[in-house]
């Protein structure tokens, strides 16, 4: 087969909103809420009861105990998109920048030797158990053993089997449900006000925890594709979605190229675009692919598009003169005397 190369240059920025009212992006992101509640409402309540029975009070193990953990520091939040295969190894060079990752990356990051400060899970399905090892280089038992030294941040309605098999510390959070009946039933389990607004996706939970609870400053995204890659793969490893894409739509990525995505993931992207347009903060997309912040007319200006290597260099510039700073008799890295 003849090999093809794709030229990737970030689109220009749009200094106006892609929609007439930014709230429309939020409404689009919430368009499937009723269907999700119908499918999982009872499951969330039942599993919250089971988890409360096993772990005791959620409040004693809530994410609120981590408040201010990384105050004002930048944070990297990792989704599990296909672009990770291009830049995940750079995460080993992040210095003191904390990494908060979606749990689905577990086997991929473990196999690569990438350290993660916190893992986040939101999905209530049993699928989270199989995803611990999906696409990995070792049998499932290998990865469950690896959880011994890892910290999990879990929704109270997480599947009990995932929490049963996780061997490291677990902290819990609650999530606002747009249904009064389900909210009341969950409140009967426990009044637990460690709320995390996620937009219905686990990367959203990771970002909220980092920004709201850890107190982080700049939010750096990796793996936030919200689309299939050019090779029509949904992750950076072989997964069940590769052969059964289902119903997809076309979208424009951050380079201006057409990509395929699911309507639900296009809605998730809309949620993050809304957050970047409406919630004060510094948002840097180092995914190096995908649709976060992208539209046919360009990329929204409130999300800076950067290669991960350049972003890490920006935040770790002082390392260039570290040697000379600690010992004034020697020069900095590669004989460097000044940063600029």
C-alpha positions as MATLAB code, in Angstrom:
seq = 'XXXXXXXXXXXXXXXXXXXXXXXXXXXXXXXXXXXXXXXXXXXXXXXXXXXXXXXXXXXXXXXXXXXXXXXXXXXXXXXXXXXXXXXXXXXXXXXXXXXXXXXXXXXXXXXXXXXXXXXXXXXXXXXXXXXXXXXXXXXXXXXXXXXXXXXXXXXXXXXXXXXXXXXXXXXXXXXXXXXXXXXXXXXXXXXXXXXXXXXXXXXXXXXXXXXXXXXXXXXXXXXXXXXXXXXXXXXXXXXXXXXXXXXXXXXXXXXXXXXXXXXXXXXXXXXXXXXXXXXXXXXXXXXXXXXXXXXXXXXXXXXXXXXXXXXXXXXXXXXXXXXXXXXXXXXXXXXXXXXX';
ca = [
       0.000    0.000    0.000;
       1.279    3.449   -0.901;
       2.202    5.473    2.177;
       0.638    8.896    2.599;
       1.721   11.805    4.740;
      -0.673   14.310    6.302;
       0.507   17.895    6.774;
      -0.486   19.128   10.237;
      -0.437   22.849   11.003;
      -2.682   24.323   13.671;
      -5.622   26.297   12.334;
      -5.657   30.058   12.996;
      -7.532   31.229   16.069;
     -11.068   32.601   16.013;
     -11.463   35.640   18.259;
     -15.225   35.239   18.419;
     -17.560   32.575   19.699;
     -18.478   29.780   17.257;
     -22.100   30.061   18.410;
     -24.428   32.980   18.983;
     -24.860   32.058   22.649;
     -22.185   30.067   24.485;
     -24.903   28.459   26.592;
     -25.934   26.581   23.447;
     -22.710   24.581   23.699;
     -23.646   23.495   27.227;
     -27.167   22.605   26.120;
     -25.740   20.516   23.288;
     -23.474   18.702   25.742;
     -26.497   17.917   27.941;
     -28.756   16.785   25.102;
     -28.477   13.087   25.995;
     -28.951   13.500   29.756;
     -32.468   12.044   29.833;
     -31.410    8.895   27.987;
     -28.434    8.406   30.315;
     -30.559    8.877   33.433;
     -33.148    6.385   32.206;
     -30.408    3.832   31.574;
     -28.311    4.332   34.711;
     -30.416    6.105   37.355;
     -31.272    2.983   39.366;
     -27.762    1.589   38.837;
     -26.139    4.712   40.328;
     -28.317    4.478   43.431;
     -27.875    0.722   43.916;
     -24.117    0.887   43.456;
     -23.791    3.892   45.750;
     -25.568    1.856   48.436;
     -23.212   -1.070   47.888;
     -20.127    1.151   48.014;
     -21.361    2.903   51.151;
     -21.850   -0.467   52.817;
     -18.277   -1.521   52.016;
     -16.377    1.741   52.526;
     -18.472    3.531   55.107;
     -19.063    7.273   54.934;
     -18.063    8.823   51.607;
     -17.378   12.035   53.475;
     -14.521   10.414   55.366;
     -12.886    9.474   52.067;
     -13.962   12.390   49.863;
     -11.870   14.291   47.332;
     -12.371   17.301   49.577;
      -9.542   15.905   51.694;
      -7.225   16.733   48.784;
      -8.290   20.392   48.654;
      -5.417   22.706   47.701;
      -3.083   19.790   46.913;
      -1.466   21.522   43.902;
      -2.457   25.125   44.543;
      -1.722   27.399   41.549;
       0.431   24.786   39.807;
      -0.207   23.716   36.203;
      -1.743   20.283   35.756;
      -1.876   17.777   32.918;
      -5.234   16.065   32.433;
      -5.067   12.996   30.209;
      -7.898   11.624   28.126;
      -7.533    8.331   26.274;
      -7.648    9.508   22.659;
      -5.613    8.108   19.749;
      -3.132   11.001   19.698;
      -1.471    9.715   22.864;
       0.598    7.359   20.741;
       2.398   10.392   19.315;
       3.335   12.201   22.515;
       2.630   10.089   25.636;
       6.329    9.391   26.177;
       6.893   13.123   26.678;
       4.931   12.827   29.932;
       7.990   11.192   31.478;
       9.724   14.571   31.138;
       7.071   16.694   32.829;
       9.097   17.538   35.936;
       6.940   18.432   38.940;
       3.752   18.992   36.936;
       1.055   16.661   38.333;
      -0.688   14.238   35.964;
      -4.362   13.353   36.450;
      -5.511   10.658   34.046;
      -8.684    8.942   32.965;
      -8.603    5.363   34.255;
      -8.885    3.913   30.738;
      -5.206    4.825   30.201;
      -4.088    2.530   33.013;
      -2.533   -0.311   31.037;
      -1.099    2.050   28.411;
       0.684    4.297   30.897;
       1.802    1.359   33.069;
       3.358   -0.378   30.061;
       5.168    2.830   29.110;
       6.425    3.497   32.624;
       4.556    6.798   32.931;
       3.856    7.799   36.538;
       0.372    9.161   37.270;
      -0.517   11.134   40.379;
      -4.246   10.413   40.339;
      -6.570    8.193   38.293;
     -10.212    9.201   37.771;
     -13.221    7.002   37.016;
     -16.822    8.055   36.377;
     -18.556    5.300   34.407;
     -20.866    3.051   36.449;
     -20.610    0.099   34.078;
     -18.647   -3.123   34.443;
     -16.750   -1.991   31.340;
     -14.352   -0.099   33.619;
     -13.072   -3.414   34.966;
     -12.113   -4.850   31.570;
     -10.651   -1.532   30.427;
      -7.959   -1.734   33.117;
      -6.090   -4.213   30.919;
      -7.627   -3.790   27.437;
      -4.851   -3.538   24.858;
      -2.127   -4.167   27.442;
       0.997   -6.256   27.050;
       0.298   -8.398   30.142;
      -2.578  -10.428   31.617;
      -5.201   -8.587   33.725;
      -3.721   -9.787   37.034;
      -0.532   -7.879   36.255;
      -2.386   -4.569   36.098;
      -4.529   -5.203   39.168;
      -1.335   -5.808   41.116;
      -0.040   -2.467   39.810;
      -3.007   -0.652   41.404;
      -1.467   -1.285   44.826;
       0.580    1.916   44.606;
      -1.975    3.993   42.678;
      -4.662    6.421   43.884;
      -8.180    6.317   42.423;
     -10.746    9.128   42.481;
     -14.137    7.474   41.997;
     -17.766    8.510   41.591;
     -19.896    7.134   44.432;
     -21.903    5.125   41.869;
     -18.808    3.381   40.458;
     -19.214   -0.349   39.806;
     -18.424   -2.164   43.104;
     -16.244   -4.771   41.361;
     -13.799   -2.099   40.208;
     -13.438   -0.819   43.764;
     -13.229   -4.366   45.108;
     -10.277   -5.179   42.867;
      -8.478   -1.844   43.235;
      -5.714   -2.313   45.805;
      -4.620    1.304   46.365;
      -6.303    4.249   48.126;
      -9.720    5.438   46.889;
     -11.271    8.887   47.286;
     -14.905    9.537   46.369;
     -16.812   12.367   44.738;
     -20.458   13.062   43.954;
     -21.882   14.242   40.652;
     -24.931   16.478   40.101;
     -27.720   14.528   38.381;
     -30.366   16.558   36.489;
     -33.198   14.428   37.888;
     -34.860   15.191   41.227;
     -35.905   11.610   41.970;
     -32.382   10.236   41.501;
     -30.893   13.130   43.485;
     -33.256   12.449   46.385;
     -32.479    8.732   46.384;
     -28.736    9.377   46.383;
     -29.146   11.902   49.217;
     -30.874    9.166   51.224;
     -27.738    7.062   50.830;
     -25.627    9.959   52.158;
     -25.617   13.731   51.968;
     -22.222   14.138   50.346;
     -21.366   17.557   48.956;
     -18.032   16.876   47.291;
     -19.578   17.734   43.934;
     -17.830   17.304   40.588;
     -19.436   18.749   37.445;
     -18.085   16.612   34.609;
     -20.197   17.221   31.524;
     -20.935   13.488   31.598;
     -17.398   12.353   30.765;
     -14.465   11.229   32.880;
     -11.987   13.782   31.482;
     -14.439   16.469   32.566;
     -14.341   15.011   36.071;
     -10.533   15.030   36.015;
     -10.422   18.686   34.967;
     -12.994   19.752   37.570;
     -11.146   17.950   40.379;
      -7.828   19.462   39.303;
      -9.254   22.964   39.011;
     -11.791   22.964   41.826;
     -10.250   20.723   44.481;
      -6.519   20.662   43.783;
      -6.577   24.404   43.017;
      -4.454   24.026   39.889;
      -3.695   26.944   37.603;
      -3.209   26.191   33.918;
      -4.973   23.099   32.591;
      -2.961   21.156   30.000;
      -4.846   18.576   27.938;
      -3.383   15.453   26.351;
      -5.331   12.620   24.745;
      -8.377   14.906   24.450;
      -9.185   13.961   20.843;
     -12.966   13.448   21.055;
     -12.654   11.771   17.658;
     -11.167    8.815   15.843;
      -7.622    9.160   14.536;
      -6.708    9.331   10.863;
      -6.234    5.542   11.039;
      -9.847    5.273   12.315;
      -8.741    4.062   15.737;
     -10.356    5.449   18.869;
      -7.495    4.786   21.282;
      -3.734    4.457   21.085;
      -4.042    0.702   21.545;
      -6.162   -1.966   19.878;
      -9.710   -1.805   21.241;
     -13.152   -3.196   20.553;
     -14.209    0.102   18.991;
     -11.808   -0.241   16.058;
     -13.948   -2.810   14.238;
     -17.357   -1.460   15.281;
     -17.387    2.295   14.942;
     -21.171    2.500   14.813;
     -22.883    5.717   13.781;
     -20.390    8.524   13.286;
     -20.434   12.115   12.087;
     -17.779   14.236   10.399;
     -15.959   16.990   12.259;
     -12.975   19.267   11.651;
      -9.887   18.741   13.788;
      -7.457   21.340   15.114;
      -5.428   21.105   11.882;
      -8.467   21.636    9.650;
      -8.704   17.995    8.547;
     -11.921   15.971    8.478;
     -12.203   13.266   11.142;
     -14.945   10.906   12.290;
     -16.477   11.005   15.740;
     -19.519    9.816   17.646;
     -22.325   12.321   18.297;
     -21.893   11.747   22.048;
     -18.190   12.596   21.913;
     -18.917   15.666   19.825;
     -21.206   16.704   22.672;
     -18.386   16.163   25.183;
     -16.142   18.396   23.064;
     -18.869   21.068   23.160;
     -18.846   20.923   26.959;
     -15.111   21.648   27.109;
     -15.446   24.441   24.557;
     -18.151   25.954   26.762;
     -15.922   25.711   29.828;
     -13.003   27.358   28.009;
     -15.233   30.195   26.804;
     -17.081   30.803   30.077;
     -14.928   29.649   33.025;
     -11.847   31.792   33.811;
      -8.622   29.892   33.371;
      -5.661   29.058   31.179;
      -6.412   26.118   28.870;
      -3.658   24.567   26.752;
      -4.459   21.726   24.395;
      -1.381   19.542   23.868;
      -3.324   16.659   22.371;
      -1.716   17.292   18.966;
      -4.840   16.048   17.213;
      -8.597   15.748   17.650;
     -11.341   18.347   17.826;
     -10.989   20.158   21.168;
     -11.662   23.822   20.422;
     -11.799   23.351   16.636;
     -14.403   24.562   14.123;
     -14.468   24.922   10.323;
     -13.484   28.606   10.675;
     -10.563   27.903   13.024;
      -9.740   27.127   16.670;
     -11.315   29.105   19.501;
      -8.807   31.521   21.038;
      -9.529   30.556   24.661;
      -7.782   27.193   24.166;
      -4.125   27.556   23.227;
      -2.947   24.805   20.874;
       0.624   23.623   21.544;
       2.821   20.587   21.057;
       3.347   18.874   24.422;
       7.124   19.033   24.176;
       7.020   22.820   23.747;
       4.566   23.241   26.608;
       6.685   21.191   29.012;
       9.756   23.174   27.982;
       7.871   26.390   28.746;
       6.972   25.283   32.289;
      10.359   23.710   33.038;
      12.639   26.391   31.580;
      14.488   26.899   34.857;
      15.949   23.402   34.487;
      18.213   24.836   31.794;
      20.193   26.794   34.387;
      19.582   24.509   37.374;
      23.157   23.182   37.526;
      24.660   26.659   37.568;
      22.083   27.876   40.070;
      22.986   25.110   42.545;
      26.717   25.353   41.912;
      27.798   28.765   40.569;
      31.184   27.373   39.563;
      29.718   25.300   36.734;
      27.680   26.255   33.689;
      24.080   25.306   33.024;
      22.819   22.553   30.759;
      24.903   22.271   27.566;
      27.087   25.165   28.733;
      24.104   27.491   28.949;
      24.584   30.674   31.000;
      21.158   32.338   30.675;
      17.586   31.386   29.778;
      17.392   34.077   27.101;
];
